[in-house]
Amino acid sequence: MKIAVHAFEGITMFHLASLLMVFGEVTRQNLATGWQTTVWTEDGRGVRTAEGLSLQDVAGPETVAGADLLVFPSWPADLPPADGFLTDLISTAHADGTRVAGLCLGAFPVADSGLLDGRSAVTHWASAPQLARRRPAVTVTDSALYLDHGDVLTSAGTASAIDACLYLVRKHLGSAAAAKIARHLVVAPHREGDQAQYVHRPVPEPGGTGHLGATLDWAIARLGQPLTVEELAAHAGMSRRNFTRRFAEATGTTPARWILARRLDEARRLLETTDWPVARIARTCGFGSAVGFRQNFAAAYHTTPTSYRQRFTDPAP
């Protein structure tokens, strides 16, 4: 997989390094062969990062030709319109079958190319209103981590780019590969794209939102059992109302949606690593029936469990 990553004068090291780290782990951990990530600039010259470090070993725009994935990891803070050269390059690459990703403020040049017109997109919540004003044809949301249309992906700010990159690894190589990289980087492997960008109380309080950690671990260990909000609240030592509020503050989603996502995570792992029948996987992961499992799986991943298994249990490259 050939990945072309755009850099510009003043780019922050984190925005660039985060995706290079995730994609680089694919090769370093021998999860696939042929993954090549190249950083390029519009004139092929080096740039100075926001932190004052010089980045010289870069390619020119010719590296975009034939790329499988074109990534814009950020954009200058003053959000200048992308020039005609860049928007034409994006449009041409897309027309040639290259997938395009705009991470954080990188959604702006992607939107300037017109690829997001008539579609939904996400960027850093603080800049979402400006993107909406700039591209009225784009439905801009500030309530998601990332949005994927198959050919074009956008993500929210900063750490959400890691979630989006792990999602791309999972999409190409399976959940086991993404989970292995996430464990190595010590980040969560399973933040879904439709989770909230930010939470109202991100720093755990003693005996408060931080207390939920034990309850989340307890729930993950019992995915095959019915898990009601009342049971989760009782384990956390809270009332249902207080637990639901604290849960949303800590995770950005509801208990029911979080449990469903964890069950689907485990189902994907079992599809990849076992030959169990779908009905057994459904029971093991806490779905009431194989039919219900298939419906939830298809709604989440736009494929069937059987098709997913066939894709991700092929012999490794």
N, C-alpha and C positions, 0 to 999 in steps of 0.2 A: 504494500500500500504506500503510495507516494503522497506525502503531505507537504504542502507549501504554506509557510507561516509568514505573514506580512509583518514587517517592523518599520518603524519610522523614527525620526529624530525626536528624542524626548520620551520614548516609550518606557514604562516602568518595568523594572526587572521582574517583578512578581508576575505580571500579566504574561510576559514572554516565557519565564522559566516554568510556570505551573503546567502549561500544556506540554512543554518540552520534556518535563519530568514524567508526566503520565504516559505519553507516547513512547518515550525512551525506554520505559520499564518493559514495554512489550518485547523489545529486542534483548534488553539486559537479562530478563528472566526467561528467555527462549520460549516465549508464548506463541510466536509466529515468526516466519522469515519474510524478508522483503519489505519490512516497514522502514521507510526512509523519510525523515523529517528534515526539511531544508528551510532556513530562514532567508527571506529575500527582501529587498527594498526596491523602490521604483526606479532608481538609477543604478542599482548594483553597488553602491558605495556604502561604507560603514556608517553607523550612527552612534550618537552618544545617548545613553539612557538618562532617565530622570535622576538617577542616583549619581550621575557623573562618570560612569564607566563607559569605555569605548568598546563597541561591538563591530569588529572588522570582518570577520569570516562569514560574509553573507553572499548570496547569489543575486542575480538580477531578475527582472520579471519573466524572463524566458523560462524560468523553472516552473512557472504555473502551467505551461503547456504539458498536457498529459497527466497532470496531478489528479489523484483520486479525491483529494480533499484540499480545499483552499480555506485557510483560517485567517480571520482578522481578530487578533486577541485583544485589541483595544483601539483607541483612536485619540488624537490630541484632545486635551481637556477643553479647549475652546470650541470644539466640535465644528471644524471647517467643513464645507461641502466637499465631497470627493470630486476630484477633477475628472474631466472627460476621459483621459487616458485610463484612469483606474476603473471608472464605471464600465467602460467598454471592455476592459480586461476581465472584469467580474462577469459581465453578461456573456462574453465569448466563452469563457471557461465553463460557465453553467450550461450553455448551449452544447458544448462538447461532452457533457456528461459529468463534469466535476461537481462534487457536492460542495456547497459553500456554507461556512459557519462564521457568524459574527458574535464574538464573545464580549460581554460587557458593552462598552462603548463601541466595540467593533460592529455592532448592529447598524451604526450610522452609515458607513460606506456601503454596506450591503443594501440598506434601504435606499440609498441614493442611486443605486444601480437599477432600481425598479423591480427587483426580484421579489420584494415583499408586498407589492401593491396588491390589494385584495386579499391579503392574508393577515394572520396575527403574528406579532413579534414581541419580544421582551428585551429590555436593556436594564441598566442600573436604574433602580426606582427613582433616584433623584433626577435623572435625565429623561425619564419616560415622557413627561409632558412636552419637552422640547422636541423629541422625536415625533410625537403625535402632531404637533403644530407643523413641523417640517415636512412630514409625509402624511397628509390627510387620508390617503388611500390605504394606509397601513393601520390595522387595528392594534394599538399598542397597549400592552398590559403591564402592570407593575406587581402582579400577584403570582408570578411563577418563577421557577429557577431556570428552566429552559423550555423551549418549544421547538419541536422538530416537525417539518413538513416532508421529510424524506430527502428532498433535494436541497433544502435550505434549513439551517438551524440557527437560532439565536439564544443567547443566555443572558442571565442577569449579571450583577456585578461581582467582581473579585473572586471569592471562593466558589461561586456558582460555576465558574469556568471549569473547575476541577470536576464538579458533578457532571457537566456536559461532556467533558473529555472521557470520563469513566463510562458514561452512557454510550459514547461512540465505540469505545473498546468493547463494551458488552454487546453492542449491536453487531459488531464484526466478528468477535472471537468468543462470545458467550459470557455468562454471568460468572463462571468460575475464574476466568482470566481477569475480569474486572475486579472481582473480590480479592484475588491474589495481589493485584497491584495496590488496591486500597489498603489492604493489611500492611503491605510493605511501606506505604506512605503514611500509615496511621491516620487514615481518613475514613469516613463512612462510605461504604460501597453502594448504599441503597437509597439515597435521597432522590425521590421521584421528581420529574420536571414540574409537576403541578403543585408542588409544595410552595408555601409562601416564601418570598425573598428574604424577609426578616421577621423576627419575632419581637414581641414587646418587652420581653425580659430575657435577653440572651445570656446573661451571666447567672448561673444557678445560685439560689439563696440557700443557706443552711436550713435543712428541714423543709425547703420549699420545692421549687421546680427541680433542683438537683436530686431530691429524694426520689424522683421518678425513675432514675437509672436502674435501681434494683427491680422495680416493677416491670420495666421494659424487658430486662433480661429474663425475668420470671415468665413473662408472656411468650417470648421467643422460644423458651424451652417447652412450652405447652401449646404450640400451634395446632396440634391435632385435636385439641379439646375445645369445646365451646368457650369463648372468652367474651363475657359481657362487660359493659362499662361498670356495672355494679361490682363485679368481681375484681376488676382492675383497681377501682377506687378503694375497695376494702383492703386489697393488698397494700396499697399506698397509704392506708390509714386516713383517707379523706372522704368527705361527702361526694356524691356523684357530681353535684354542681361545681364544687371547688376543684375536683379532679379534672373535669372536662375543661374548665378554664385554664388550669395550670398546664394541662397537656397541650392545649393549643398554643400557649405561650412558649412552651419548651420545644415543640416539634414543628409548629406551623401547620398542623393538620389535625383532623379529628381522630379519636381512638379507633373508630371503625375503619377509616381509610388507612390508618397506619397498620392495623392488624392485617387487612387485606393485602397491602403491599408486602408485608413480611411473609405472608403465606405464598404469595406469588414468587417471591425471591427464592423461598425454599423449594417450591415446585420446579422452578427453572434449574436449580442445582441438581435435583433428583432426576430431571429429564436428561441432563447432561452426563450424569455420573452413574446412573443405574439403568437396568433394563426392566424396571418395574412397570407393570401395566398402568395405564392412565388412571384407572379406577383406584388402584392402591395409592398412587401419589396423591390423588384427590383426598382420600381418607386421611392419609398421613399428615397432610397440610391443613386439615380442618375444614375442607369444603363439604357441604352436605351431600353432594352427589357429583358424579363425574360430569353430568350435564352442566351443573352450576359451575364447576371448575372450568370446563371448556368455554363457557360463556364469559366468565371473568377474565380468563387468559386471552381470549380473542379481543375483548374490549380493551385490554391493557396493551397488547403487543401486536394486534392486527395480524395474527397468525394462529394456527391451531397448535396444541401441545405436540401432536405427532410431527407436524412440519418443523416445529422448533427443534425437536429432538433430532430429526434427520439432518438439520443444518449444523448443529453443534456437537454431534457425536461422530462426524466424519474423522478419519485418521488425521492426526495433526500434520501440518505441512513439514 
